[in-house]
Amino acid sequence: MSLKNSQHKDELRETGWHSRGYLPHFDGRKVPQFITSHLFDSVPGSVLERWKRELNVSNSQADQILLQRRIEKYLDQGYGQAFKKDHRVATMIQDVLLGSDNESYRLSAWVVMPNHVHMLATRFEDYTLADIMQSFKSLTSHKANKLLNRRGQFWMLDYFDRYIRNAEHFAKTMQYIENNPVKARLCKRPEDWPFSSAWFRAQKEK
């Protein structure tokens, strides 16, 4: 499935917030969202609990963003078993992401890293972000465990999402996502990483 071109507007409509556990999640309609899911062991539990004690993530949006940035910085260190180093697993996860494109959401950018996934997507009105992520995690964890001949938890239960404010924010978020493998020193150019929208776009342009 090819990556679909998206039309972006400078003004995007914010429609509401809801809360799951200690993290609030914006679930706006027709608003692109930057979503991060990471493996269950990608950040040590003791470190995550300490950060949550230090930050007021229940009531402060600034602290919520700070926590997300701390986790993202930690993720690039490749902590944990990083199951997606296995290219079979990375390919499967990418295929699942693409399989739901234009079904439950419009996928604009993505990258499958060894211990986490970033995606920039706009959910369709008949779907909630929570349902999309539950379906994605359930399907990929089952398939990954089968490929790896293991049992047990694969993803961390929660995920991070941040709504996109405008076209400039959209462009910067896409660049951040596609540059992640370069930042993590997995490749020299974004288009060299085969589990990403940058690679797909480069192949299409050839």
C-alpha atoms as an extended CHARMM CRD file, in Angstrom:
* protein
*
       206  EXT
         1         1  MET       CA              0.0000000000        0.0000000000        0.0000000000  PROA      1               0.0000000000
         2         2  SER       CA              1.4120000000        3.3290000000       -0.9810000000  PROA      2               0.0000000000
         3         3  LEU       CA              1.7450000000        6.2870000000        1.3500000000  PROA      3               0.0000000000
         4         4  LYS       CA             -1.1220000000        8.6990000000        0.7230000000  PROA      4               0.0000000000
         5         5  ASN       CA             -0.4770000000       12.4050000000        0.1850000000  PROA      5               0.0000000000
         6         6  SER       CA             -2.1830000000       14.5410000000        2.8220000000  PROA      6               0.0000000000
         7         7  GLN       CA             -3.5870000000       18.0520000000        2.5730000000  PROA      7               0.0000000000
         8         8  HSD       CA             -2.8040000000       20.1410000000        5.6520000000  PROA      8               0.0000000000
         9         9  LYS       CA             -4.5360000000       23.2550000000        6.9730000000  PROA      9               0.0000000000
        10        10  ASP       CA             -3.0170000000       25.9630000000        9.1260000000  PROA      10              0.0000000000
        11        11  GLU       CA             -6.0180000000       25.8790000000       11.4190000000  PROA      11              0.0000000000
        12        12  LEU       CA             -6.9410000000       22.5280000000       12.9570000000  PROA      12              0.0000000000
        13        13  ARG       CA             -9.9490000000       22.0330000000       15.1750000000  PROA      13              0.0000000000
        14        14  GLU       CA             -9.5080000000       20.9720000000       18.8050000000  PROA      14              0.0000000000
        15        15  THR       CA            -12.5830000000       19.0860000000       20.0300000000  PROA      15              0.0000000000
        16        16  GLY       CA            -11.8500000000       17.6630000000       23.4580000000  PROA      16              0.0000000000
        17        17  TRP       CA             -9.7710000000       15.8050000000       26.0110000000  PROA      17              0.0000000000
        18        18  HSD       CA            -10.2930000000       12.5860000000       27.8730000000  PROA      18              0.0000000000
        19        19  SER       CA             -8.1260000000       10.8280000000       30.4150000000  PROA      19              0.0000000000
        20        20  ARG       CA             -6.8130000000        7.2460000000       30.5970000000  PROA      20              0.0000000000
        21        21  GLY       CA             -4.9150000000        6.5670000000       33.7890000000  PROA      21              0.0000000000
        22        22  TYR       CA             -2.2630000000        9.1960000000       34.5130000000  PROA      22              0.0000000000
        23        23  LEU       CA             -2.0160000000       10.4720000000       30.9330000000  PROA      23              0.0000000000
        24        24  PRO       CA             -4.6440000000       12.6620000000       29.2490000000  PROA      24              0.0000000000
        25        25  HSD       CA             -5.1640000000       11.9530000000       25.5640000000  PROA      25              0.0000000000
        26        26  PHE       CA             -6.4650000000       14.3650000000       22.9990000000  PROA      26              0.0000000000
        27        27  ASP       CA             -8.9040000000       12.5230000000       20.7700000000  PROA      27              0.0000000000
        28        28  GLY       CA             -9.9240000000       15.2640000000       18.3670000000  PROA      28              0.0000000000
        29        29  ARG       CA            -11.7540000000       14.5360000000       15.1620000000  PROA      29              0.0000000000
        30        30  LYS       CA             -9.9830000000       15.3980000000       11.9070000000  PROA      30              0.0000000000
        31        31  VAL       CA             -6.9290000000       16.4800000000       13.9040000000  PROA      31              0.0000000000
        32        32  PRO       CA             -3.6330000000       14.6850000000       13.1460000000  PROA      32              0.0000000000
        33        33  GLN       CA             -1.9650000000       13.1870000000       16.1960000000  PROA      33              0.0000000000
        34        34  PHE       CA              1.6100000000       12.2250000000       16.9840000000  PROA      34              0.0000000000
        35        35  ILE       CA              1.4570000000        8.8240000000       18.6920000000  PROA      35              0.0000000000
        36        36  THR       CA              4.2270000000        6.8370000000       20.3740000000  PROA      36              0.0000000000
        37        37  SER       CA              4.0100000000        3.2370000000       21.5720000000  PROA      37              0.0000000000
        38        38  HSD       CA              6.9380000000        1.4980000000       23.2020000000  PROA      38              0.0000000000
        39        39  LEU       CA              7.8070000000       -2.0080000000       24.2770000000  PROA      39              0.0000000000
        40        40  PHE       CA              7.1070000000       -3.0300000000       27.8570000000  PROA      40              0.0000000000
        41        41  ASP       CA             10.7870000000       -3.0710000000       28.8600000000  PROA      41              0.0000000000
        42        42  SER       CA             11.9910000000       -0.0380000000       26.8690000000  PROA      42              0.0000000000
        43        43  VAL       CA             12.1090000000        2.1580000000       30.0000000000  PROA      43              0.0000000000
        44        44  PRO       CA             12.9440000000        0.6290000000       33.4150000000  PROA      44              0.0000000000
        45        45  GLY       CA              9.9090000000        0.6630000000       35.6850000000  PROA      45              0.0000000000
        46        46  SER       CA             11.8750000000        2.2940000000       38.5010000000  PROA      46              0.0000000000
        47        47  VAL       CA             12.9280000000        5.1620000000       36.2230000000  PROA      47              0.0000000000
        48        48  LEU       CA              9.3960000000        5.7150000000       34.9500000000  PROA      48              0.0000000000
        49        49  GLU       CA              7.9480000000        5.7230000000       38.4670000000  PROA      49              0.0000000000
        50        50  ARG       CA             10.5660000000        8.2290000000       39.6350000000  PROA      50              0.0000000000
        51        51  TRP       CA              9.7580000000       10.5630000000       36.7540000000  PROA      51              0.0000000000
        52        52  LYS       CA              6.0550000000       10.3160000000       37.5040000000  PROA      52              0.0000000000
        53        53  ARG       CA              6.7080000000       11.2220000000       41.1400000000  PROA      53              0.0000000000
        54        54  GLU       CA              8.8080000000       14.1960000000       40.1050000000  PROA      54              0.0000000000
        55        55  LEU       CA              6.2650000000       15.5160000000       37.5920000000  PROA      55              0.0000000000
        56        56  ASN       CA              2.6640000000       16.5640000000       37.9750000000  PROA      56              0.0000000000
        57        57  VAL       CA              1.4780000000       14.6200000000       34.9420000000  PROA      57              0.0000000000
        58        58  SER       CA             -2.1250000000       14.4350000000       36.1370000000  PROA      58              0.0000000000
        59        59  ASN       CA             -2.6630000000       18.1890000000       36.0950000000  PROA      59              0.0000000000
        60        60  SER       CA              0.1140000000       19.8560000000       34.1250000000  PROA      60              0.0000000000
        61        61  GLN       CA              0.2760000000       19.7080000000       30.3350000000  PROA      61              0.0000000000
        62        62  ALA       CA              3.8590000000       20.9960000000       30.4680000000  PROA      62              0.0000000000
        63        63  ASP       CA              4.8310000000       18.1090000000       32.7540000000  PROA      63              0.0000000000
        64        64  GLN       CA              3.0350000000       15.6390000000       30.4890000000  PROA      64              0.0000000000
        65        65  ILE       CA              5.1080000000       16.8410000000       27.5420000000  PROA      65              0.0000000000
        66        66  LEU       CA              8.3000000000       16.7770000000       29.6350000000  PROA      66              0.0000000000
        67        67  LEU       CA              7.6280000000       13.1790000000       30.6430000000  PROA      67              0.0000000000
        68        68  GLN       CA              7.0680000000       12.2250000000       27.0160000000  PROA      68              0.0000000000
        69        69  ARG       CA             10.3280000000       13.9060000000       25.9670000000  PROA      69              0.0000000000
        70        70  ARG       CA             12.2700000000       12.1270000000       28.7140000000  PROA      70              0.0000000000
        71        71  ILE       CA             10.8780000000        8.7910000000       27.5840000000  PROA      71              0.0000000000
        72        72  GLU       CA             11.5790000000        9.5110000000       23.9150000000  PROA      72              0.0000000000
        73        73  LYS       CA             15.1920000000       10.3750000000       24.7520000000  PROA      73              0.0000000000
        74        74  TYR       CA             15.5160000000        7.1360000000       26.7140000000  PROA      74              0.0000000000
        75        75  LEU       CA             13.9780000000        5.0970000000       23.8970000000  PROA      75              0.0000000000
        76        76  ASP       CA             16.7300000000        6.0780000000       21.4700000000  PROA      76              0.0000000000
        77        77  GLN       CA             19.2700000000        4.3930000000       23.7270000000  PROA      77              0.0000000000
        78        78  GLY       CA             17.7870000000        1.0430000000       22.7090000000  PROA      78              0.0000000000
        79        79  TYR       CA             17.1290000000       -0.1320000000       26.2570000000  PROA      79              0.0000000000
        80        80  GLY       CA             15.4410000000       -3.4920000000       26.7690000000  PROA      80              0.0000000000
        81        81  GLN       CA             15.2720000000       -6.5260000000       24.5290000000  PROA      81              0.0000000000
        82        82  ALA       CA             14.3100000000       -4.3610000000       21.5320000000  PROA      82              0.0000000000
        83        83  PHE       CA             12.4110000000       -7.1640000000       19.8280000000  PROA      83              0.0000000000
        84        84  LYS       CA             11.9360000000       -5.1340000000       16.6700000000  PROA      84              0.0000000000
        85        85  LYS       CA             15.6300000000       -5.5070000000       15.8770000000  PROA      85              0.0000000000
        86        86  ASP       CA             14.3170000000       -8.7130000000       14.3500000000  PROA      86              0.0000000000
        87        87  HSD       CA             13.3680000000       -7.5380000000       10.8700000000  PROA      87              0.0000000000
        88        88  ARG       CA             10.5270000000      -10.0470000000       10.7090000000  PROA      88              0.0000000000
        89        89  VAL       CA              8.8890000000       -8.3030000000       13.6440000000  PROA      89              0.0000000000
        90        90  ALA       CA              9.5790000000       -4.7970000000       12.3240000000  PROA      90              0.0000000000
        91        91  THR       CA              8.1520000000       -5.7290000000        8.9160000000  PROA      91              0.0000000000
        92        92  MET       CA              5.0480000000       -7.2480000000       10.4750000000  PROA      92              0.0000000000
        93        93  ILE       CA              4.3840000000       -4.1490000000       12.5960000000  PROA      93              0.0000000000
        94        94  GLN       CA              4.8390000000       -1.8730000000        9.5930000000  PROA      94              0.0000000000
        95        95  ASP       CA              2.4380000000       -4.0390000000        7.5790000000  PROA      95              0.0000000000
        96        96  VAL       CA             -0.1950000000       -3.7690000000       10.3230000000  PROA      96              0.0000000000
        97        97  LEU       CA              0.1820000000        0.0220000000       10.3930000000  PROA      97              0.0000000000
        98        98  LEU       CA             -0.2390000000        0.2140000000        6.6270000000  PROA      98              0.0000000000
        99        99  GLY       CA             -3.0850000000       -2.2850000000        6.6630000000  PROA      99              0.0000000000
       100       100  SER       CA             -5.2860000000        0.1040000000        8.6510000000  PROA      100             0.0000000000
       101       101  ASP       CA             -4.3640000000        3.1480000000        6.5830000000  PROA      101             0.0000000000
       102       102  ASN       CA             -7.5440000000        4.5000000000        4.9850000000  PROA      102             0.0000000000
       103       103  GLU       CA             -9.6280000000        2.0980000000        7.0820000000  PROA      103             0.0000000000
       104       104  SER       CA             -9.5770000000        3.4860000000       10.6350000000  PROA      104             0.0000000000
       105       105  TYR       CA             -7.1260000000        6.3520000000       10.1200000000  PROA      105             0.0000000000
       106       106  ARG       CA             -5.0970000000        8.2590000000        7.5440000000  PROA      106             0.0000000000
       107       107  LEU       CA             -1.4110000000        7.5340000000        8.0740000000  PROA      107             0.0000000000
       108       108  SER       CA              0.8960000000       10.4210000000        7.1700000000  PROA      108             0.0000000000
       109       109  ALA       CA              4.2530000000        9.3080000000        8.6470000000  PROA      109             0.0000000000
       110       110  TRP       CA              5.6490000000        6.4670000000       10.7140000000  PROA      110             0.0000000000
       111       111  VAL       CA              8.8080000000        4.7790000000       11.8850000000  PROA      111             0.0000000000
       112       112  VAL       CA              9.2660000000        1.3510000000       13.4720000000  PROA      112             0.0000000000
       113       113  MET       CA             12.2590000000        1.4990000000       15.8180000000  PROA      113             0.0000000000
       114       114  PRO       CA             13.8410000000       -1.4140000000       17.7410000000  PROA      114             0.0000000000
       115       115  ASN       CA             11.8990000000       -0.6640000000       20.9330000000  PROA      115             0.0000000000
       116       116  HSD       CA              9.1650000000        1.8020000000       19.9340000000  PROA      116             0.0000000000
       117       117  VAL       CA              6.9300000000        3.0660000000       17.1440000000  PROA      117             0.0000000000
       118       118  HSD       CA              6.1050000000        6.6460000000       16.1390000000  PROA      118             0.0000000000
       119       119  MET       CA              3.1720000000        7.4690000000       13.9000000000  PROA      119             0.0000000000
       120       120  LEU       CA              1.4620000000       10.5930000000       12.6260000000  PROA      120             0.0000000000
       121       121  ALA       CA             -2.1450000000        9.7510000000       11.8960000000  PROA      121             0.0000000000
       122       122  THR       CA             -5.6140000000       11.2360000000       11.6490000000  PROA      122             0.0000000000
       123       123  ARG       CA             -8.3200000000        8.9310000000       12.9200000000  PROA      123             0.0000000000
       124       124  PHE       CA            -11.6120000000        8.5730000000       11.0880000000  PROA      124             0.0000000000
       125       125  GLU       CA            -14.7620000000        9.7870000000       12.8110000000  PROA      125             0.0000000000
       126       126  ASP       CA            -16.2040000000        6.3490000000       13.4960000000  PROA      126             0.0000000000
       127       127  TYR       CA            -13.0990000000        5.2410000000       15.4100000000  PROA      127             0.0000000000
       128       128  THR       CA            -11.6120000000        6.3150000000       18.7260000000  PROA      128             0.0000000000
       129       129  LEU       CA             -7.8710000000        6.5440000000       19.2340000000  PROA      129             0.0000000000
       130       130  ALA       CA             -8.1460000000        4.1640000000       22.1860000000  PROA      130             0.0000000000
       131       131  ASP       CA             -9.8280000000        1.5310000000       20.0210000000  PROA      131             0.0000000000
       132       132  ILE       CA             -7.2750000000        1.9760000000       17.2410000000  PROA      132             0.0000000000
       133       133  MET       CA             -4.3560000000        1.5340000000       19.6240000000  PROA      133             0.0000000000
       134       134  GLN       CA             -5.9340000000       -1.4230000000       21.4030000000  PROA      134             0.0000000000
       135       135  SER       CA             -6.4870000000       -3.1840000000       18.1060000000  PROA      135             0.0000000000
       136       136  PHE       CA             -2.9710000000       -2.3880000000       16.8910000000  PROA      136             0.0000000000
       137       137  LYS       CA             -1.3050000000       -3.5670000000       20.0950000000  PROA      137             0.0000000000
       138       138  SER       CA             -3.3980000000       -6.7080000000       20.4060000000  PROA      138             0.0000000000
       139       139  LEU       CA             -2.7760000000       -7.8330000000       16.8380000000  PROA      139             0.0000000000
       140       140  THR       CA              0.9410000000       -6.9980000000       16.7450000000  PROA      140             0.0000000000
       141       141  SER       CA              1.7180000000       -8.4650000000       20.1650000000  PROA      141             0.0000000000
       142       142  HSD       CA              0.0690000000      -11.7430000000       19.2100000000  PROA      142             0.0000000000
       143       143  LYS       CA              1.9320000000      -11.9270000000       15.9030000000  PROA      143             0.0000000000
       144       144  ALA       CA              5.2580000000      -10.8240000000       17.4170000000  PROA      144             0.0000000000
       145       145  ASN       CA              5.1140000000      -13.3860000000       20.2050000000  PROA      145             0.0000000000
       146       146  LYS       CA              4.3930000000      -16.0730000000       17.6300000000  PROA      146             0.0000000000
       147       147  LEU       CA              7.3590000000      -14.9900000000       15.4880000000  PROA      147             0.0000000000
       148       148  LEU       CA              9.6460000000      -14.8280000000       18.5210000000  PROA      148             0.0000000000
       149       149  ASN       CA              8.3220000000      -18.0320000000       20.0860000000  PROA      149             0.0000000000
       150       150  ARG       CA              7.5970000000      -16.2500000000       23.3700000000  PROA      150             0.0000000000
       151       151  ARG       CA              4.7060000000      -15.4060000000       25.6570000000  PROA      151             0.0000000000
       152       152  GLY       CA              3.8000000000      -12.4730000000       27.8200000000  PROA      152             0.0000000000
       153       153  GLN       CA              3.5560000000       -8.7230000000       27.5780000000  PROA      153             0.0000000000
       154       154  PHE       CA              4.9580000000       -7.1060000000       24.4530000000  PROA      154             0.0000000000
       155       155  TRP       CA              3.8910000000       -3.4340000000       24.5790000000  PROA      155             0.0000000000
       156       156  MET       CA              3.7610000000       -1.0540000000       27.5100000000  PROA      156             0.0000000000
       157       157  LEU       CA              0.0940000000       -0.6430000000       28.4140000000  PROA      157             0.0000000000
       158       158  ASP       CA             -0.0870000000        3.0920000000       27.8280000000  PROA      158             0.0000000000
       159       159  TYR       CA              0.8810000000        5.2240000000       24.8710000000  PROA      159             0.0000000000
       160       160  PHE       CA              1.6150000000        8.9010000000       24.2750000000  PROA      160             0.0000000000
       161       161  ASP       CA             -0.2470000000       11.1380000000       21.8840000000  PROA      161             0.0000000000
       162       162  ARG       CA             -0.0540000000       14.8210000000       21.0750000000  PROA      162             0.0000000000
       163       163  TYR       CA             -2.3670000000       16.6750000000       18.7250000000  PROA      163             0.0000000000
       164       164  ILE       CA             -0.9820000000       18.7220000000       15.8600000000  PROA      164             0.0000000000
       165       165  ARG       CA             -1.5820000000       22.4600000000       16.1410000000  PROA      165             0.0000000000
       166       166  ASN       CA             -1.0010000000       23.6270000000       12.5660000000  PROA      166             0.0000000000
       167       167  ALA       CA              0.8070000000       22.9030000000        9.3030000000  PROA      167             0.0000000000
       168       168  GLU       CA              4.2090000000       23.9610000000       10.6740000000  PROA      168             0.0000000000
       169       169  HSD       CA              3.8370000000       21.6440000000       13.6570000000  PROA      169             0.0000000000
       170       170  PHE       CA              2.7820000000       18.8740000000       11.2610000000  PROA      170             0.0000000000
       171       171  ALA       CA              5.9240000000       19.3060000000        9.1510000000  PROA      171             0.0000000000
       172       172  LYS       CA              8.2240000000       19.3890000000       12.1910000000  PROA      172             0.0000000000
       173       173  THR       CA              6.5910000000       16.2740000000       13.6420000000  PROA      173             0.0000000000
       174       174  MET       CA              6.9960000000       14.3900000000       10.3710000000  PROA      174             0.0000000000
       175       175  GLN       CA             10.6550000000       15.3910000000       10.2470000000  PROA      175             0.0000000000
       176       176  TYR       CA             11.1550000000       14.2750000000       13.8620000000  PROA      176             0.0000000000
       177       177  ILE       CA              9.5640000000       10.8940000000       13.1630000000  PROA      177             0.0000000000
       178       178  GLU       CA             11.5050000000       10.1770000000       10.0030000000  PROA      178             0.0000000000
       179       179  ASN       CA             14.8050000000       11.3880000000       11.4400000000  PROA      179             0.0000000000
       180       180  ASN       CA             14.5400000000        9.1400000000       14.4970000000  PROA      180             0.0000000000
       181       181  PRO       CA             16.6710000000        6.2970000000       13.0470000000  PROA      181             0.0000000000
       182       182  VAL       CA             19.4050000000        8.7990000000       12.1410000000  PROA      182             0.0000000000
       183       183  LYS       CA             19.3090000000       10.3140000000       15.6210000000  PROA      183             0.0000000000
       184       184  ALA       CA             19.5740000000        6.8130000000       17.1060000000  PROA      184             0.0000000000
       185       185  ARG       CA             22.5580000000        6.1110000000       14.7960000000  PROA      185             0.0000000000
       186       186  LEU       CA             20.8440000000        3.2710000000       13.0030000000  PROA      186             0.0000000000
       187       187  CYS       CA             21.4200000000        4.7810000000        9.5500000000  PROA      187             0.0000000000
       188       188  LYS       CA             22.8790000000        7.8790000000        7.8960000000  PROA      188             0.0000000000
       189       189  ARG       CA             19.7710000000        9.1700000000        6.1190000000  PROA      189             0.0000000000
       190       190  PRO       CA             16.0610000000        8.8520000000        6.9860000000  PROA      190             0.0000000000
       191       191  GLU       CA             15.3180000000        7.1670000000        3.6690000000  PROA      191             0.0000000000
       192       192  ASP       CA             17.8580000000        4.4170000000        4.4690000000  PROA      192             0.0000000000
       193       193  TRP       CA             15.6510000000        2.9880000000        7.2430000000  PROA      193             0.0000000000
       194       194  PRO       CA             13.2970000000        0.4600000000        5.5900000000  PROA      194             0.0000000000
       195       195  PHE       CA             10.6400000000        0.5850000000        8.2960000000  PROA      195             0.0000000000
       196       196  SER       CA              9.5400000000        4.1590000000        7.7790000000  PROA      196             0.0000000000
       197       197  SER       CA              7.5290000000        6.5280000000        5.6240000000  PROA      197             0.0000000000
       198       198  ALA       CA             10.7780000000        8.1780000000        4.4880000000  PROA      198             0.0000000000
       199       199  TRP       CA             11.9160000000        4.9130000000        2.8850000000  PROA      199             0.0000000000
       200       200  PHE       CA              8.5380000000        4.3640000000        1.2110000000  PROA      200             0.0000000000
       201       201  ARG       CA              8.5050000000        7.8710000000       -0.1940000000  PROA      201             0.0000000000
       202       202  ALA       CA             12.0700000000        7.5190000000       -1.5250000000  PROA      202             0.0000000000
       203       203  GLN       CA             11.1310000000        4.2750000000       -3.2940000000  PROA      203             0.0000000000
       204       204  LYS       CA              8.1050000000        5.8970000000       -4.8590000000  PROA      204             0.0000000000
       205       205  GLU       CA             10.1880000000        8.8150000000       -6.1390000000  PROA      205             0.0000000000
       206       206  LYS       CA             12.7390000000        6.6100000000       -7.8590000000  PROA      206             0.0000000000
